[in-house]
Amino acid sequence: MATAGVLLVMPALVGTPGTGVGLGPGPGAGVGPGAGAGLGLGGGLPDARVALAARSVLTGQESARASVAPSSPQQVSSLSGVSCSSASDCVALGEAEASATGAAITTSDGGSAWAPASFPSGAGLLDAVSCQGSSCVAVGSAPELSGGIAASSADGGMSWSTAGVPPGTGNLSALSCPSSTTCYAAGRLTTGGAAVVSSSDGGSSWISTAAAPPGLGGLRAVACPTGTQCVVAGRPTTAGGPGIAFTTDGGASWSEAAGPALLRSLDGLACASVSACVAVGGGLPGEGAVALYSSDGGASWQSGVLPAGVAVLSAVSCPSESTCFAAGELTSGGAAFAVSGNAGSSWSLQVAPYGAGRMGALSCTSASACIAAGEDVSAAVGYVAVTVDGGSTWSGEDSYSLTALAPSRICDTRPGNPSGLAGIAAQCGGATLHAGEPLVVQATGVGGVPAAGVSAVFLDVTATQASGPGYLTLYPASSPAPLTSEVSFTAGTSVTNLVEVGVDGLGDVAVSTDVQSVQVVLDVEGYVASPQAAGGGLATALAPSRICDTRPGNPSGLSGTAAQCGGKVLSASTPLTVQVAGVGGVPASGAAAAVLNVTVTGATHAGYLTVYPAGEPAPVASTVSFQAGETVAARALVALPSSGEVSIATDVQSVQVIVDVDGYVSNGGSSTAGTGGSPGSAPGGLTAGELFGEPAPVRICDTRPGNPSGLAGAAMQCNGHTLSTGGVLSVQATGLAGIPAGATGVLAAVTVADTSAPGFLTIFPPGSRPVASDLNWLPGQVVTNLAFVALGSTGSFEVYDSNGSADVIVDVVAWVG
């Protein structure tokens, strides 16, 4: 039943105030900092501690992020050079996977999609490239000549012609073109030593500079802010030398720079002006990376301050004199991204996307837009990372597609294997979760999720048989546990929430808790994978981050914009506006929707919350329903307007609210919240797919007698069909709410109400009912969860009631096609 597709965003979640959209107990009541959500399971046997953190990895399991995969017969195995002539047009060079020959790829949309380009004959590998407009120059090696080679392109890198370099020039590994006609390339001589060659005709012909830079062996980097002023760097040969030389006369003479002594090579140089330059590379053995900066055009250098944990910085780009970005590798492995806002004197680390390995090339067209190129964590294929918000978030490679699966249980810690799991799915048997002992769960290669190429999974996460009130936190297994929670609970309850969580490089997620003991059940509902068809939006799972907490005293310890809600109280007369774009990892621009976990606590009366795009009227809907004194949460997918804000409304006198952001969907352009649209269109630049033909999410099913939702036509399909023990309800999705016949899955807020006994719902494509639960409740509760379900061939799905009578309400949020 698995079907790949693209997430299509709706402006808000819908549910009538009478039905509620609730989830289980949340923060407060001793539950800690997080947000909960309702669903659960039962059971209870003596606990048995099992350490899963040391489980072996499946042979051949690959990185969580798929690699760069241009639509070409040859896949790129590594990338060594990248240059962007604008924020949208870039060229990257590297090595073809199928052979040791070079490869070139281009993008015209800022790195979302890449196309193969022809590679110049006679060139082995091209290591560096520089583009201005449609004119590009590249340099590298020519194996048959045992020396260097240059190439030029007049069509933005799509086709190339080669040019010879002076005899005796070995491999050329660095390039700087201060104008469309003037270029300098640096490398080594065939006999050893430094080589610098220049071109005054856009790379068609080359000559050697009049003098060789002193104190240097092979050169690794060059930066020329003008046609006569250049700085080169590489491996120092002079004892105590900095490995840097400079010229002010176009290479007629060179001088060795003054600076700290280096024993390893400098690999990257950038000069934003004739005075401001930055160099990066590897420092002394055992001391990690090094960054230097100069305020006199490269004549003298000082050491910049780098954060711990950076092994090497291989590339640097400075879009202004004050702002510089650098890329390389962490000591722990994986990509290192750093930024400086003070001309290179100090640096801070940025978060790299999953699967990014060592980055060897970097090109920034502004203080917000950069593209980095290198390898993925397996070093088997090339990798491109993109930022459009100054490095607050880096996105890996192409867009990511969403795949809905028939629900499948992949973890049950309860002793005795009550779910009857086998193989990898039995991995959690008897592994009761305890505070301070995270549970590591393999999420790829099980339950229909591929073993590789997966960046995130959708899980229904259930907490049950807890020893006391507490919470669960889910996150990529290789990352530190964030200050959030996905499921909150009290003793004696079973609570579940739908969670989108990133997987680490091994395909694992981690689950932690703050209570003495709790049982955990995970059902996989779908996954996010790469690459997606060209033109699709980017669905990105984030490490959960708290962006709003109205409780007095700032119990979550928030700062900056994330502290925006501190001390505020939501009331029926005063909706709460929350900034989402630019906070918690969501880009400041280009996000069409956000995945939020919204928790309510401290309510004085029973009521509901509605979360919707700011600037729009509050819909007749609810996102979270609650009773007085309850702490309850629900996951919400909410469209973002141009302001990047959401509003939260309630019907009660006062209530506290906590908001955690878990992910976002980019639109490749301006937000489209509230614009509506029609199937087949993509208003406002939303490239993830069409919007619904309705202005808001739409109710397509309500089993309650009397049609309290006021539905009409085919949407009345469920009226009067209250479920009973073992009952199955078939819900038609396609043909309603603008969902086309080709849709293969839906995201829907599913509410249960009027419950007579404890029970749970299972939501699944037509066919055999899986061992899974999407919603759990106690008698009289009104509970909702966001469900991600694949559709059958007729465009429908089914809902199963385990026990007692219950009414079901379905509000479609988005569809996959």
Salt bridges, closest charged atoms under 4 A:
ASP47 OD1 - HIS434 NE2 3.86
ASP267 OD1 - ARG220 NE 3.33
GLU329 OE1 - ARG358 NH1 3.95
ASP412 OD2 - ARG414 NH2 2.80
GLU437 OE2 - ARG49 NH1 3.05
ASP508 OD1 - ARG55 NH2 2.06
ASP523 OD1 - ARG409 NE 2.58
ASP549 OD2 - ARG551 NH2 2.80
ASP660 OD1 - ARG546 NE 2.58
ASP662 OD2 - ARG635 NH1 1.97
ASP702 OD2 - ARG704 NH2 2.72
ASP811 OD1 - ARG699 NE 2.45
